[in-house]
Each structure stands twice: as C-alpha cells, then as structure tokens.
Amino acid sequence: MLIQECVARYSIVGDITAMLISVVLMIIIYSNLSFSEDYGLKLHKRAIILVFLASYFNIIYSQLVKFAPDYGVGIYLSRELYHILLNFVFLIFANYVRRLLALTKEKDRKICWISWVATIGGSVLNLISPITHWGLYKADNGMWYETLKLSPFVVTYVFFIVLLAVALIYFKTRLIAQVRLCLCLVEGLCMFIMMVPNSFYRGTFTTITFFFPMLALLIMIHSLPYELETGARYGLALNHYLAKTNHRGKKTMLLVLKLYMENDEKIPQELGHVMYTFYRGSLNRASLFRLGRNTYILGVPDEAPKRDTMECVRELIEQQFPKQYARFQIPYRIMLMECKDFIQGTNELEGVIAYFETKVARNKTLICDDEMMIKLRNVNVIINQLRMIHNNLDLNDERVLCYVQPVKNVVTGEFDTAEALMRLKLPGIGMIYPDRFIPLAEQYGYIHSLGLIMLNKVCRLIRELEEKKIKMERVSINFTMRDLQKEHFVEEVIGIIAQNHVPFDKIAIEITESQTAMDFEVTMDRIDQLREYGIVFYLDDFGTGYTNFERVLRMNLDIVKFDRTLLLSVKEDKNNSFILHHFAEAFEQLDYKILFEGIETDDQEQICRNAHADYLQGYMYSKPMPSDKLAEFILGG
C-alpha cells in the first residue's frame, strides 16, 4: 500500500499522547513519589525513553510523507528507527518478565537468547526491507510502499506476544496468579487494539499499546502508596532507603516511633499532620516510613541540616511528642539510633525494634549509645541465625544446645527426672541464653523448629542414658500453646520420638496455660492424642499471671509446676503460705503430682515438703548443665 494512503488514516494524537505519558511517568519516577527503586524499575525507565523516541520518529515519518514525500532517506530512517526502537522495547519487557519468573540458569539463558535473536532478526529485516520489498520499500515507479498485514515489525510483535504468553502459561507457578492474570489480560487487550482499531487508523495506537503492560507492572509491583495522614511510605520503600543509606556510607539517624492504639486503629489525622509538618519543616531531606501497623521510622541524613539534626530530633522527642501524647493519649515508645551497616533492610530493623521494646517502658525514650548498638548488632546476628536454623531444620543442628536441670523425687530421694533447657551457641557471639533469643524466635515464628530440634536432642539423651543403664523416668521439654495449634504437631512429635526408638512415656511436654490461649478445644485434642501414646504433660509456671482453673482441670495434665514466685511470696507475706498450701492440697486431691521449681534454700525446701511436693527443682540441687554431664551428676549422687 502507498505510504501516503497509510498516513492519510493516521493521527499524530496517539503518538503525542504516548510522549506525554512518557514525560509524566519519568517525572513521577525521578521525583521518587510513588515507586520503589530497583533493577526492574531501571528497565522500565529505559523502555519509557525508547517509547518516547519511537513516538517522536513516527511523528517525523508521518510529516515527511505528507509534506516532503521526495525525501526518501528521511522517510526510510524515521520509519525503520521507529520499528527498531519498539523491537528493543519488546526485548526489555521480555527481560523484565524473565526476571520476574526467576527461572533456572539454563531456561533463563534460553529465553534470553530467543529474545535477542528475535529483536536483532526483526531489526535486520526492517533495515533490508528496501531490498526484500518486505516492509517499507521504493518501487520502480519511484513511489514508497509498505507491507502492512505481515510486515517484519508485525511478525516480531506477534512473536513476542506469543513468547510471553507461552512463558506465562508454561511457568505459571513461578509468578503470583494476580500478576500473571493481569499481564495476560493486558496483552490480550494490546492484540485487540492492534488488530481492530489500528487497522482503521493505520498505526495511530501502536505505540500506546507498549505502555499498557508497563503501567500494569509499575502499579502492581513497584507502586508504594503513601499514608495520607503522615506522608509515610511503606515497608518496601524503607528497604530501598536502608540499602541506599548503607551503600552511600553517610551517617543517618533513625528515629523509631512505636504507637500502641486499641484495635489497631489508624493514626489520628491531626497527629499525622503534626508529624508531617514537623519533619518536613525542621529536618533537611528527612524521610518518613511506616513499618507494620503503627511503627514509624524517620530517617534523617546528618548532612547540611537546616539546623542541628540532634537538636531537632530532641525537640521532637522532649517537647513535641509529649504535647501530642497529652492531647491524644496514645501510648508510645521512641528510640533514636544511628543506621549501621548491619541494618540492611526491614527484617533486621524489625528485630532491633523487638529488642528495643523489651528494654524501654511505654511513654519512654531510648537513645542508643555505642554499647547499645553492639547489642543491637548481636540481635541482628541472632535473628539471622534463627532464620537459618528454621529454614534448614536440621534436627541435629549443633547451634542448638540441650542443657538439663535435674529434678529430685521427694519419695525416693533420687534425681530420676529432668527438665531440658535450650541454649544457642552462635558464631561471633558465643553462648546465648533463652531470655535473649526466645522472644525473637516467637516473634518471627521460629520457635516451633527450635522445639523439634530440642525434642530430638532429648530423645538422643534418653537413649544414651539407657545404654549406660542409668535410670531416668522422663525428661520434660517446653512447647508453646501456639505449637500445639499446628495441624501436624502430633505427627511431628510422635515421628521424632519413634525414629529415635525411645519409649513415649520417657518424654514429658511442658505447656503454659494463658488467658490468650487460642482455640482451646484444638489444644485439648492434641493433648489427648499425645497422652494416648504415654507422653506426660506438665502445667508450667502455675501461680504467675492469669490462670483459668476450669480450663486447667479440663486439660487432663499429669503434673503441676508451681512457679518460684509463689515461694518468694510466702516469705514476703505469711498469709500467702495458706494460699500455697490450699492450691497444693487441691491439686493433690485431684490426683495431680506437684513440682516446685526455683528452690535455693533449706527453708524453701521445707515449705515445699510441707505443701505436699512430689518433685523439687532448683539451684539448691543443681544449676542447668550440658546434657552430656547429666550421667556423671546422677552417678555422683
């Protein structure tokens, strides 16, 4: 078809619109208002620039055809540059999807080569079209013609659409369903536009179709909306901020504000406005982020501030926020620290915040010094090690140590039971005690894996004692209520005990009854199933916090462990002695065995004996020891 006939039905509105969209997107991206910065976004930037240039050359081509039809070189170059630029847009888009799929090296390399061959091949076919007369060419009569329906560009366009469709279908499990469905629908829409409206308006909407997939991915993957109340960005943006801060190596202060609102309510709009106004007006280049529901992170680069950074931050801590607390009555914790290299992203920062919450009372502030930062660095190491232990789930993991504390049988006078206690020994830190890692393991969901590893080590200990002909009735191990809620908990416990060839009644499980225990009926069912195998159950920490006696009695436990605080309360107030004896007698009449823990003196032992104790545990008899020392302790009397 004569190119004049093609251009007669073409409108530059489509390409001008594409150029304007390109400019708008680049403004949004470079002003860092809505999108996260990563390699995928860099590919988007390159594609946007190429689409802008392609639109420009298509407009030039149409104007030359209309007003300078004899300028053959200009017509040829502008048209072929337009097609080649769009071919490379396809190549970039294919590489982006390939990156999303995260394929094996072999498959990734194969798709990469196919994409490059299609791009180069399609571009070469466009360039030699005057020779092959397939595409844009000059006929013998001196007029320029163009193949429309199956031109090299159309073939390349269809090839890439098919390639992407096949990749999305064949590797569908490698991409979340929402993104996959969105891309398929958008590509289908692009094909429809190319086939129907474009056939009437000769290329008017071609360039626009290249924007649709990019817009879909920008919104679904890179979009980071702002919280309107404070102007804070969300977690993914914080990840990029921390990575960029560490890469630049410039000193940056992090102000952590943790709010405690009932029912996870949103921050009041007025308070949010106060926060926004302060950090935008007082601190130079400060950035506010929201982590989780109600944790805010203010990043303040310590470079050329409008006024001294620490002065501004202290004003916020000591003057501004207390005023707002008096007004809104929202409990809070505040921590100020320097962003160190071990805080690589939100995972590390969440661990730091979890540790910080255990060290600061509500409505108080913690300003971290160098010593505290060393402790925080160790917290990060602990979290990373816990993650590795959890992911590997090696039941013989040497980083998890099994310690035991012997328990004395009051009737026989022998130490025929023991409690297993967990320790960690981590590279670069050494021995870690439970108060430092158990809260972190519970917060990140790693505690169950640690419990299974400990169970395996306890089974090995029991087997070793049996081989040495050392009497040990049972060893108890702690599991949480959350562990008991897990669907396969019973199978996991029974499986570990069975594969170690240990009698089930040699294992005891200690649990703590709490007011917040979830799905009590499920817990009851798990306990009943395990008791059928002969596993013994202890109620741990009786006498601390909340106790629902009705639920305790329904749980069909075997032994009740009285917490050390009950012994201390007897010394402080003689009336508590009556309460202690009342509890002990009640459990004894209900056929529960009673174990007192935390015994350190002869007086405390006598109080326990008078309170019908069956078992005694505490430093008076032995401190926790490595499990391989237990045999020596028992044999030594």
Helices and strands as residue ranges (DSSP letters): H 3-8, H 13-30, H 39-67, H 72-101, H 105-127, H 129-132, E 136-138, E 144-146, H 152-170, G 172-174, H 177-195, H 197-201, H 206-209, H 211-217, I 218-222, H 235-248, E 252-259, G 262-264, H 269-282, E 287-291, E 295-301, H 309-315, I 316-320, H 321-328, E 332-338, H 346-359, E 364-367, H 370-392, E 400-409, E 417-426, E 430-432, H 434-444, H 447-467, E 474-478, H 481-485, H 489-499, G 504-506, E 507-511, H 520-532, E 536-542, H 549-554, E 559-562, H 564-572, H 575-589, E 593-596, H 602-610, E 615-616, E 625-626, G 627-629, H 630-635
